[in-house]
Amino acid sequence: MRILSLTLQTSGKLINLSGRENSSMDHRPEFKLLLSCTTGLSTSQVSVVFDEAYDRIPHPDTNLENSIAVIWDQRLQQNASLYNAKKFRVCYLLLNLQYAGQTFQSEYGRVKQESHVFLHLGLTDYRTFVGTNLSPLWEKFLVPSEDDSVWCQHISSPLGNGAVVETSDQRILVLKRSNNVGEFPEHFVFPGGHPEPQEVGITSHDKESADTDLLNRKVAQEMFDSIIREVVEEIGVPAKSLCDPVFIGISRRELNVRPTAFFFIKCTLQSKEIQELYSGAQDGFESTQLYAVSRDELEKMVLKMPGCHQGGFALYKLMVEA
């Protein structure tokens, strides 16, 4: 068994996968695939190292750092439903890949067969995310560097999650976001949200904890448990109708450098049944409509998705075409 440390990043200009590039003057691509697992990884193949070393570093510019509180207060005035909570933070370059045999393909950062991924995560919160990643000043928080861990060291970078859910009649579930959300209202998205530190008892870094291995296993399991919760809460399907999720990779929206872990989940219900359950979804206020679409129809909807979810579609496409 060998361990390889490397940056698993694709070129940001995957036109055939993302559908288009950003039309702004700087030609920023919509997304970057940090990691693609084309066969899908189970819970036993994904590990986490959770440590304070991977937390955000405050920016040395006091005025810029103080702007976080100002931006948060402004957003609260605009949307009173927002609330602060702890989130896991991604430290980009600390993605280690352990693999057996000749199963790793470097092209597009793809991972195949008997792969095992280690994610290095710190702690942040939603308030800091809004005040850094979603701030109009977000690019000022970035540090010029070819090293992503340095480039993003002052950014919150919470790890989001998303699920490509396939129904028993081979339709993919897509939501249209409402105006009650903090990001990209009225855009199409896959169901998702965030793995939650509080679900595994984390409110801060416990420097006196003796069993870090147990905590790391709990955090890794939360990645899989949380995406089931998000689908149940946003779509309204019972958890027992969902098969075990498989991890298919991490996409980063290049606007605001927003990372999201994506999973593929099969649902044992047909799309018509799911549409009926959607009206009673716990978090139905976050969306206005549920669509159950074919793969061809989904491809036409991708351009109206945030960049990280465009990347989620790219990860799904790589999986089905592998």
VOBA-1610 file (N, C-alpha, C; in pm, whole numbers, padded with zeros to 5 digits, always signed):
BEGIN
Met+00085-00120+00000Met+00000+00000+00000Met+00089+00124+00000Arg+00066+00213-00093Arg+00143+00336-00099Arg+00053+00455-00067Ile+00113+00562-00018Ile+00039+00685+00008Ile+00097+00794-00078Leu+00013+00863-00151Leu+00056+00969-00241Leu-00009+01099-00200Ser+00068+01203-00181Ser+00014+01336-00151Ser+00025+01421-00276Leu-00087+01476-00320Leu-00086+01554-00442Leu-00208+01644-00447Thr-00205+01737-00540Thr-00320+01823-00564Thr-00407+01758-00669Leu-00529+01727-00634Leu-00620+01665-00729Leu-00711+01772-00787Gln-00662+01840-00889Gln-00737+01950-00947Gln-00739+01937-01098Thr-00856+01958-01158Thr-00864+01958-01303Thr-00841+02098-01355Ser-00821+02106-01483Ser-00823+02236-01549Ser-00959+02298-01529Gly-00965+02429-01510Gly-01093+02495-01489Gly-01173+02512-01615Lys-01118+02471-01734Lys-01188+02497-01859Lys-01236+02367-01923Leu-01318+02293-01848Leu-01377+02172-01900Leu-01507+02208-01972Ile-01494+02263-02090Ile-01611+02316-02160Ile-01714+02207-02185Asn-01667+02084-02216Asn-01762+01977-02243Asn-01835+01932-02118Leu-01784+01966-02000Leu-01847+01924-01876Leu-01924+02037-01811Ser-01870+02157-01814Ser-01935+02268-01744Ser-02038+02337-01832Gly-02028+02318-01963Gly-02126+02379-02051Gly-02084+02515-02102Arg-02013+02593-02021Arg-01969+02725-02062Arg-01868+02777-01962Glu-01803+02884-01998Glu-01717+02953-01905Glu-01788+03079-01856Asn-01739+03137-01749Asn-01792+03263-01700Asn-01774+03369-01808Ser-01875+03450-01828Ser-01871+03549-01935Ser-01809+03681-01891Ser-01760+03689-01767Ser-01702+03813-01718Ser-01569+03839-01787Met-01516+03960-01768Met-01396+04003-01836Met-01275+03918-01802Asp-01271+03862-01682Asp-01154+03784-01645Asp-01166+03638-01689His-01276+03602-01756His-01295+03467-01810His-01278+03361-01703Arg-01323+03389-01584Arg-01314+03291-01475Arg-01402+03171-01507Pro-01351+03049-01499Pro-01436+02932-01522Pro-01540+02919-01413Glu-01644+02843-01440Glu-01753+02828-01344Glu-01713+02741-01225Phe-01630+02639-01251Phe-01597+02546-01144Phe-01462+02481-01170Lys-01410+02418-01067Lys-01292+02334-01077Lys-01321+02205-01002Leu-01287+02091-01062Leu-01301+01964-00995Leu-01174+01936-00916Leu-01187+01939-00785Leu-01071+01913-00699Leu-01044+01763-00689Leu-01150+01682-00703Leu-01136+01539-00690Leu-01253+01471-00760Ser-01225+01369-00840Ser-01330+01292-00906Ser-01311+01144-00877Cys-01413+01080-00821Cys-01410+00937-00789Cys-01512+00868-00878Thr-01468+00820-00993Thr-01562+00778-01097Thr-01639+00651-01063Thr-01588+00568-00972Thr-01662+00449-00933Thr-01745+00472-00809Gly-01726+00587-00743Gly-01798+00616-00619Gly-01734+00545-00502Leu-01711+00618-00393Leu-01646+00563-00275Leu-01747+00546-00162Ser-01735+00436-00090Ser-01821+00409+00024Ser-01763+00473+00150Thr-01835+00460+00260Thr-01789+00518+00386Thr-01654+00462+00429Ser-01627+00336+00398Ser-01500+00274+00439Ser-01382+00326+00358Gln-01410+00398+00249Gln-01303+00446+00161Gln-01275+00595+00176Val-01345+00661+00267Val-01327+00805+00289Val-01292+00828+00436Ser-01177+00888+00460Ser-01134+00920+00596Ser-01111+01069+00609Val-01116+01116+00733Val-01099+01259+00761Val-00993+01277+00868Val-00911+01380+00849Val-00822+01427+00955Val-00874+01565+00994Phe-00933+01575+01113Phe-00991+01700+01162Phe-00895+01761+01262Asp-00850+01885+01233Asp-00747+01944+01318Asp-00752+02097+01308Glu-00715+02161+01418Glu-00711+02307+01424Glu-00614+02366+01324Ala-00515+02288+01283Ala-00415+02336+01186Ala-00477+02373+01052Tyr-00598+02321+01026Tyr-00664+02345+00898Tyr-00772+02452+00907Asp-00775+02525+01019Asp-00869+02637+01033Asp-00823+02756+00950Arg-00916+02846+00930Arg-00886+02972+00861Arg-00790+03057+00944Ile-00699+03126+00875Ile-00607+03221+00939Ile-00664+03362+00923Pro-00685+03438+01030Pro-00737+03574+01017Pro-00649+03659+00925His-00712+03749+00851His-00636+03836+00760His-00563+03944+00839Pro-00439+03976+00803Pro-00364+04078+00876Pro-00419+04220+00861Asp-00499+04243+00757Asp-00561+04375+00739Asp-00681+04385+00833Thr-00669+04466+00937Thr-00773+04476+01040Thr-00905+04523+00981Asn-00901+04619+00891Asn-01024+04670+00831Asn-01096+04561+00751Leu-01017+04484+00677Leu-01077+04377+00599Leu-01136+04270+00692Glu-01064+04237+00797Glu-01112+04138+00893Glu-01240+04188+00963Asn-01244+04316+00995Asn-01363+04373+01060Asn-01483+04377+00966Ser-01457+04374+00837Ser-01569+04378+00741Ser-01656+04253+00749Ile-01603+04145+00804Ile-01681+04021+00816Ile-01807+04045+00898Ala-01792+04113+01013Ala-01907+04142+01098Ala-02004+04237+01030Val-01950+04334+00955Val-02034+04432+00886Val-02119+04363+00779Ile-02055+04279+00699Ile-02125+04207+00592Ile-02232+04116+00651Trp-02199+04047+00759Trp-02296+03957+00823Trp-02418+04034+00873Asp-02396+04148+00936Asp-02508+04228+00986Asp-02595+04277+00871Gln-02533+04314+00761Gln-02609+04358+00644Gln-02695+04246+00589Arg-02638+04125+00582Arg-02712+04011+00528Arg-02828+03973+00621Leu-02808+03985+00751Leu-02916+03955+00845Leu-03033+04051+00829Gln-03002+04178+00801Gln-03108+04276+00779Gln-03187+04244+00652Gln-03120+04186+00553Gln-03185+04151+00427Gln-03263+04021+00437Asn-03215+03929+00522Asn-03277+03798+00533Asn-03270+03750+00678Ala-03376+03771+00752Ala-03378+03740+00895Ala-03376+03590+00923Ser-03395+03507+00819Ser-03395+03362+00841Ser-03254+03304+00849Leu-03152+03384+00816Leu-03014+03336+00825Leu-02974+03318+00971Tyr-02891+03221+00999Tyr-02839+03201+01135Tyr-02698+03144+01128Asn-02621+03171+01230Asn-02483+03125+01232Asn-02475+02983+01288Ala-02380+02905+01239Ala-02356+02769+01289Ala-02216+02728+01246Lys-02157+02636+01321Lys-02025+02584+01287Lys-02032+02500+01160Lys-01924+02506+01081Lys-01913+02425+00959Lys-01771+02367+00951Phe-01756+02262+00873Phe-01623+02207+00848Phe-01556+02286+00736Arg-01428+02314+00754Arg-01353+02391+00656Arg-01257+02301+00578Val-01255+02317+00446Val-01166+02240+00360Val-01031+02308+00352Cys-00924+02231+00370Cys-00789+02280+00344Cys-00743+02212+00216Tyr-00745+02284+00107Tyr-00741+02226-00027Tyr-00624+02133-00058Leu-00503+02178-00035Leu-00390+02099-00081Leu-00361+01980+00007Leu-00429+01971+00119Leu-00405+01858+00208Leu-00507+01748+00180Leu-00511+01706+00054Leu-00592+01593+00013Leu-00496+01479-00019Asn-00494+01379+00064Asn-00404+01266+00044Asn-00482+01150-00016Leu-00419+01081-00109Leu-00484+00968-00174Leu-00404+00843-00145Gln-00469+00746-00088Gln-00407+00616-00062Gln-00470+00518-00159Tyr-00387+00440-00227Tyr-00444+00349-00325Tyr-00364+00221-00333Ala-00432+00115-00377Ala-00367-00014-00391Ala-00358-00050-00539Gly-00244-00103-00581Gly-00227-00145-00719Gly-00224-00028-00815Gln-00247-00054-00941Gln-00241+00049-01046Gln-00382+00102-01072Thr-00439+00170-00974Thr-00579+00211-00985Thr-00596+00361-00997Phe-00487+00438-00987Phe-00501+00582-00991Phe-00474+00635-01130Gln-00561+00724-01179Gln-00541+00791-01306Gln-00525+00940-01280Ser-00415+00997-01321Ser-00387+01137-01290Ser-00469+01232-01376Glu-00510+01191-01495Glu-00587+01280-01581Glu-00717+01321-01512Tyr-00740+01454-01502Tyr-00859+01509-01439Tyr-00871+01472-01291Gly-00762+01428-01229Gly-00767+01396-01088Gly-00865+01286-01056Arg-00878+01187-01143Arg-00977+01082-01122Arg-00922+00973-01030Val-01010+00916-00950Val-00974+00810-00858Val-01057+00688-00893Lys-00994+00572-00906Lys-01068+00452-00945Lys-01039+00334-00854Gln-01127+00235-00862Gln-01112+00105-00799Gln-01091+00112-00648Glu-00982+00053-00596Glu-00964+00038-00451Glu-00903+00162-00389Ser-00962+00276-00411Ser-00906+00402-00365Ser-00952+00433-00223His-00871+00513-00157His-00908+00561-00023His-00864+00707-00013Val-00959+00794+00013Val-00932+00937+00015Val-00929+00988+00158Phe-00832+01073+00187Phe-00822+01139+00316Phe-00848+01288+00297Leu-00946+01342+00367Leu-00977+01484+00360Leu-00929+01551+00488His-00858+01660+00474His-00809+01735+00589His-00902+01854+00611Leu-00971+01853+00725Leu-01074+01953+00753Leu-01045+02028+00882Gly-01078+02157+00880Gly-01074+02239+01000Gly-01215+02281+01038Leu-01225+02390+01112Leu-01354+02439+01162Leu-01371+02585+01125Thr-01491+02620+01081Thr-01525+02759+01051Thr-01672+02778+01091Asp-01736+02885+01043Asp-01880+02902+01070Asp-01944+02977+00954Tyr-02078+02976+00955Tyr-02152+03035+00843Tyr-02133+03186+00837Arg-02123+03250+00952Arg-02101+03395+00957Arg-01973+03432+00885Thr-01865+03359+00909Thr-01738+03387+00845Thr-01744+03356+00696Phe-01821+03254+00659Phe-01841+03223+00519Phe-01907+03339+00446Val-02014+03393+00506Val-02083+03507+00446Val-01991+03628+00438Gly-01908+03647+00541Gly-01821+03764+00548Gly-01692+03754+00470Thr-01659+03633+00420Thr-01538+03617+00338Thr-01575+03569+00198Asn-01616+03443+00186Asn-01649+03388+00054Asn-01758+03467-00019Leu-01864+03507+00055Leu-01977+03574-00010Leu-01968+03726-00003Ser-01860+03777+00051Ser-01842+03921+00060Ser-01811+03982-00077Pro-01857+04105-00103Pro-01815+04174-00225Pro-01664+04191-00231Leu-01598+04180-00116Leu-01453+04196-00108Leu-01380+04061-00108Trp-01447+03953-00146Trp-01392+03819-00127Trp-01254+03800-00190Glu-01229+03861-00304Glu-01100+03843-00370Glu-00985+03908-00292Lys-01017+04006-00209Lys-00914+04070-00127Lys-00864+03977-00016Phe-00944+03876+00018Phe-00902+03779+00120Phe-00803+03677+00065Leu-00792+03667-00067Leu-00705+03569-00128Leu-00560+03617-00127Val-00468+03523-00113Val-00324+03552-00110Val-00263+03502-00241Pro-00195+03588-00318Pro-00134+03542-00443Pro-00038+03425-00418Ser-00071+03310-00471Ser+00012+03191-00451Ser-00036+03081-00543Glu+00055+02996-00585Glu+00021+02876-00661Glu-00027+02765-00568Asp-00002+02783-00439Asp-00041+02685-00337Asp-00180+02719-00287Asp-00277+02632-00313Asp-00416+02661-00275Asp-00433+02681-00124Ser-00355+02608-00044Ser-00370+02621+00100Ser-00327+02759+00147Val-00234+02821+00074Val-00193+02959+00103Val-00291+03057+00039Trp-00328+03031-00084Trp-00419+03118-00159Trp-00549+03141-00082Cys-00601+03034-00019Cys-00731+03041+00048Cys-00721+03047+00201Gln-00605+03078+00255Gln-00588+03065+00400Gln-00671+03164+00482His-00714+03274+00420His-00796+03373+00492His-00945+03361+00461Ile-00982+03262+00378Ile-01120+03241+00336Ile-01183+03130+00421Ser-01312+03142+00448Ser-01380+03044+00532Ser-01385+02905+00468Ser-01423+02898+00340Ser-01426+02772+00264Ser-01496+02656+00335Pro-01621+02672+00380Pro-01691+02559+00441Pro-01722+02452+00338Leu-01717+02327+00381Leu-01747+02217+00290Leu-01897+02198+00280Gly-01952+02226+00162Gly-02092+02197+00137Gly-02109+02054+00088Asn-02234+02012+00069Asn-02257+01881+00009Asn-02376+01888-00086Gly-02379+01795-00178Gly-02487+01787-00275Gly-02506+01643-00318Ala-02627+01608-00360Ala-02657+01470-00398Ala-02723+01465-00535Val-02669+01382-00622Val-02736+01348-00746Val-02821+01225-00714Val-02952+01246-00703Val-03045+01141-00661Val-03116+01086-00784Glu-03105+00955-00804Glu-03169+00887-00917Glu-03287+00805-00868Thr-03404+00828-00926Thr-03525+00757-00886Thr-03528+00617-00948Ser-03625+00536-00905Ser-03634+00399-00958Ser-03673+00397-01106Asp-03732+00509-01155Asp-03763+00518-01297Asp-03660+00603-01372Gln-03538+00605-01318Gln-03421+00666-01382Gln-03437+00815-01413Arg-03493+00888-01318Arg-03498+01034-01328Arg-03406+01093-01222Ile-03354+01212-01249Ile-03266+01281-01156Ile-03344+01396-01092Leu-03330+01412-00960Leu-03406+01513-00887Leu-03330+01645-00879Val-03398+01753-00915Val-03340+01888-00915Val-03439+01983-00851Leu-03390+02073-00768Leu-03473+02173-00702Leu-03452+02310-00765Lys-03557+02393-00760Lys-03540+02535-00792Lys-03543+02612-00661Arg-03435+02681-00631Arg-03420+02747-00501Arg-03517+02865-00487Ser-03560+02887-00364Ser-03650+02999-00335Ser-03569+03124-00304Asn-03638+03229-00267Asn-03571+03354-00227Asn-03537+03355-00078Asn-03560+03243-00009Asn-03533+03234+00134Asn-03396+03176+00166Val-03309+03168+00065Val-03179+03105+00084Val-03068+03210+00075Gly-02951+03175+00129Gly-02840+03269+00135Gly-02761+03280+00006Glu-02772+03181-00081Glu-02695+03181-00205Glu-02783+03143-00325Phe-02763+03209-00435Phe-02821+03174-00564Phe-02971+03143-00560Pro-03053+03237-00514Pro-03198+03217-00521Pro-03242+03200-00666Glu-03347+03119-00684Glu-03410+03095-00813Glu-03319+03021-00912His-03214+02960-00864His-03129+02876-00947His-03167+02729-00927Phe-03134+02647-01025Phe-03150+02504-01012Phe-03034+02447-00931Val-03063+02352-00843Val-02958+02289-00764Val-02995+02143-00737Phe-02894+02064-00705Phe-02918+01932-00649Phe-02947+01951-00500Pro-03024+01862-00438Pro-03045+01874-00293Pro-02912+01866-00218Gly-02901+01942-00111Gly-02777+01940-00034Gly-02772+02051+00068Gly-02659+02060+00134Gly-02638+02163+00237Gly-02497+02156+00289His-02481+02110+00413His-02349+02099+00475His-02346+01980+00572Pro-02232+01911+00584Pro-02214+01825+00701Pro-02203+01915+00824Glu-02262+01875+00935Glu-02275+01963+01050Glu-02187+01917+01167Pro-02092+02000+01211Pro-02007+01963+01326Pro-02087+01928+01452Gln-02196+02002+01476Gln-02271+01979+01599Gln-02336+01841+01602Glu-02356+01779+01486Glu-02414+01645+01481Glu-02321+01540+01542Val-02192+01571+01546Val-02095+01479+01608Val-02035+01541+01734Gly-02106+01640+01790Gly-02067+01698+01918Gly-01953+01797+01913Ile-01927+01854+01795Ile-01816+01950+01781Ile-01869+02092+01787Thr-01824+02169+01883Thr-01852+02312+01890Thr-01724+02393+01884Ser-01612+02329+01910Ser-01479+02390+01904Ser-01377+02278+01899His-01251+02314+01889His-01146+02213+01892His-01117+02173+02037Asp-01129+02046+02066Asp-01104+01995+02200Asp-00959+01947+02207Lys-00872+02032+02258Lys-00729+02000+02261Lys-00697+01891+02362Glu-00790+01864+02452Glu-00765+01763+02555Glu-00825+01627+02518Ser-00887+01618+02402Ser-00948+01492+02361Ser-00840+01386+02339Ala-00860+01270+02399Ala-00761+01163+02390Ala-00783+01074+02268Asp-00906+01071+02217Asp-00938+00978+02108Asp-00965+01054+01978Thr-00860+01102+01917Thr-00876+01176+01792Thr-00918+01084+01678Asp-00877+00958+01682Asp-00915+00863+01577Asp-01066+00845+01574Leu-01127+00833+01691Leu-01272+00817+01699Leu-01342+00940+01644Leu-01292+01059+01680Leu-01353+01182+01631Leu-01341+01191+01480Asn-01226+01156+01425Asn-01208+01158+01280Asn-01304+01064+01210Arg-01327+00947+01270Arg-01422+00852+01210Arg-01564+00907+01214Lys-01598+00976+01324Lys-01731+01036+01335Lys-01752+01145+01230Val-01649+01225+01208Val-01659+01333+01108Val-01674+01273+00969Ala-01597+01169+00938Ala-01608+01104+00808Ala-01748+01046+00788Gln-01804+00984+00892Gln-01938+00927+00882Gln-02043+01037+00866Glu-02020+01153+00928Glu-02112+01265+00917Glu-02122+01314+00772Met-02016+01303+00697Met-02023+01341+00556Met-02131+01262+00484Phe-02142+01133+00514Phe-02241+01047+00449Phe-02379+01060+00514Asp-02382+01069+00648Asp-02511+01084+00717Asp-02579+01215+00681Ser-02499+01321+00667Ser-02557+01454+00644Ser-02624+01464+00508Ile-02570+01397+00408Ile-02632+01410+00276Ile-02765+01335+00272Ile-02777+01227+00349Ile-02907+01159+00361Ile-03007+01253+00428Arg-02965+01318+00537Arg-03055+01412+00606Arg-03101+01523+00512Glu-03007+01578+00435Glu-03042+01689+00346Glu-03146+01646+00242Val-03128+01528+00185Val-03224+01480+00085Val-03361+01457+00148Val-03363+01396+00265Val-03490+01372+00335Val-03560+01504+00367Glu-03485+01601+00419Glu-03544+01727+00461Glu-03587+01814+00344Glu-03513+01810+00232Glu-03544+01899+00120Glu-03640+01839+00019Ile-03638+01706+00006Ile-03723+01639-00093Ile-03848+01580-00028Gly-03835+01532+00097Gly-03950+01476+00166Gly-03960+01325+00159Val-03861+01259+00098Val-03865+01113+00091Val-03821+01052+00223Pro-03870+00933+00259Pro-03822+00868+00382Pro-03680+00817+00364Ala-03602+00819+00471Ala-03463+00776+00464Ala-03451+00632+00416Lys-03548+00548+00453Lys-03541+00406+00416Lys-03553+00385+00264Ser-03598+00487+00191Ser-03610+00474+00045Ser-03478+00508-00026Leu-03378+00552+00050Leu-03251+00594-00009Leu-03145+00487+00014Cys-03077+00449-00093Cys-02965+00356-00082Cys-02844+00428-00025Asp-02743+00353+00017Asp-02623+00414+00074Asp-02558+00508-00026Pro-02524+00630+00016Pro-02459+00725-00076Pro-02319+00677-00112Val-02276+00713-00232Val-02135+00695-00269Val-02077+00831-00302Phe-01958+00854-00256Phe-01888+00982-00273Phe-01827+00986-00412Ile-01861+01090-00491Ile-01811+01096-00629Ile-01712+01210-00652Gly-01687+01293-00549Gly-01582+01393-00564Gly-01614+01526-00502Ile-01526+01621-00527Ile-01541+01757-00474Ile-01528+01857-00589Ser-01627+01943-00598Ser-01629+02050-00697Ser-01614+02184-00624Arg-01544+02276-00684Arg-01532+02410-00625Arg-01584+02515-00723Arg-01680+02593-00679Arg-01725+02707-00758Arg-01615+02811-00756Glu-01570+02856-00871Glu-01459+02949-00875Glu-01500+03091-00833Leu-01626+03127-00857Leu-01678+03251-00800Leu-01694+03228-00650Asn-01622+03303-00569Asn-01626+03291-00422Asn-01556+03167-00367Val-01486+03093-00454Val-01413+02970-00415Val-01492+02886-00314Arg-01605+02833-00359Arg-01701+02760-00275Arg-01690+02610-00301Pro-01639+02527-00205Pro-01622+02384-00228Pro-01746+02303-00186Thr-01776+02199-00263Thr-01890+02113-00232Thr-01855+01968-00261Ala-01882+01880-00165Ala-01865+01736-00183Ala-01993+01679-00243Phe-01979+01597-00347Phe-02097+01542-00413Phe-02105+01390-00396Phe-02231+01344-00389Phe-02262+01203-00369Phe-02365+01160-00472Phe-02363+01031-00502Phe-02467+00972-00587Phe-02550+00879-00500Ile-02683+00895-00508Ile-02774+00816-00426Ile-02888+00763-00513Lys-02916+00634-00502Lys-03034+00578-00568Lys-03151+00576-00471Cys-03269+00610-00524Cys-03392+00609-00445Cys-03484+00500-00499Thr-03546+00425-00409Thr-03630+00313-00450Thr-03771+00355-00494Leu-03801+00485-00480Leu-03934+00536-00519Leu-03932+00588-00662Gln-04050+00588-00723Gln-04063+00647-00856Gln-04083+00798-00843Ser-04054+00868-00951Ser-04058+01014-00948Ser-04197+01068-00914Lys-04303+01001-00958Lys-04438+01048-00927Lys-04464+01042-00777Glu-04418+00935-00711Glu-04434+00923-00566Glu-04357+01033-00494Ile-04240+01061-00543Ile-04155+01162-00479Ile-04216+01301-00492Gln-04276+01330-00607Gln-04341+01459-00626Gln-04452+01478-00523Glu-04524+01373-00489Glu-04631+01383-00391Glu-04575+01406-00251Leu-04461+01345-00219Leu-04400+01361-00088Leu-04336+01499-00071Tyr-04294+01559-00182Tyr-04223+01687-00178Tyr-04305+01797-00110Ser-04435+01794-00125Ser-04520+01899-00067Ser-04511+01902+00085Gly-04468+01792+00146Gly-04456+01787+00291Gly-04313+01791+00340Ala-04219+01830+00255Ala-04077+01833+00292Ala-04052+01932+00406Gln-03972+01891+00502Gln-03941+01975+00619Gln-03880+02108+00581Asp-03788+02106+00484Asp-03721+02228+00440Asp-03773+02275+00305Gly-03901+02253+00283Gly-03960+02293+00156Gly-03953+02441+00128Phe-03937+02522+00232Phe-03929+02668+00213Phe-03803+02709+00136Glu-03704+02619+00130Glu-03579+02652+00062Glu-03591+02642-00090Ser-03700+02581-00138Ser-03718+02566-00283Ser-03863+02593-00319Thr-03886+02616-00447Thr-04022+02643-00495Thr-04076+02532-00583Gln-03988+02447-00633Gln-04034+02341-00722Gln-03932+02227-00726Leu-03982+02105-00741Leu-03900+01986-00759Leu-03918+01934-00901Tyr-03807+01908-00967Tyr-03811+01852-01103Tyr-03751+01712-01100Ala-03812+01621-01174Ala-03757+01486-01196Ala-03730+01475-01345Val-03603+01477-01382Val-03566+01495-01523Val-03476+01382-01573Ser-03475+01367-01704Ser-03383+01272-01767Ser-03244+01333-01770Arg-03144+01252-01803Arg-03008+01304-01811Arg-02994+01413-01918Asp-03063+01394-02030Asp-03058+01495-02137Asp-03123+01625-02091Glu-03235+01614-02021Glu-03302+01734-01970Glu-03216+01803-01865Leu-03148+01724-01782Leu-03060+01780-01680Leu-02948+01860-01742Glu-02894+01811-01851Glu-02783+01880-01916Glu-02824+02020-01962Lys-02951+02036-02000Lys-03000+02166-02043Lys-03022+02261-01925Met-03039+02206-01805Met-03064+02288-01685Met-02934+02334-01619Val-02823+02273-01655Val-02697+02295-01585Val-02653+02440-01588Leu-02678+02508-01699Leu-02631+02647-01711Leu-02700+02741-01613Lys-02812+02698-01555Lys-02882+02779-01456Lys-02852+02729-01314Met-02741+02658-01301Met-02696+02610-01170Met-02576+02692-01124Pro-02556+02708-00991Pro-02432+02766-00942Pro-02313+02682-00988Gly-02196+02742-00995Gly-02080+02673-01046Gly-02047+02542-00976Cys-02062+02540-00842Cys-02029+02416-00769Cys-02123+02304-00809His-02250+02335-00840His-02344+02232-00882His-02324+02197-01029Gln-02276+02290-01110Gln-02233+02253-01244Gln-02120+02151-01235Gly-02031+02173-01139Gly-01925+02076-01115Gly-01980+01943-01067Gly-02087+01946-00986Gly-02151+01823-00941Gly-02205+01743-01059Phe-02263+01812-01156Phe-02309+01744-01277Phe-02192+01684-01353Ala-02080+01759-01360Ala-01961+01708-01427Ala-01910+01580-01359Leu-01913+01577-01226Leu-01871+01458-01152Leu-01964+01340-01181Tyr-02094+01367-01185Tyr-02192+01264-01218Tyr-02168+01211-01359Lys-02142+01302-01452Lys-02120+01262-01591Lys-01995+01176-01604Leu-01889+01213-01532Leu-01768+01132-01534Leu-01796+00993-01478Met-01882+00985-01376Met-01913+00856-01315Met-01989+00766-01412Val-02093+00819-01477Val-02176+00735-01563Val-02104+00698-01692Glu-02004+00779-01731Glu-01932+00751-01856Glu-01806+00668-01831Ala-01773+00643-01704Ala-01650+00567-01674Ala-01662+00421-01720
//
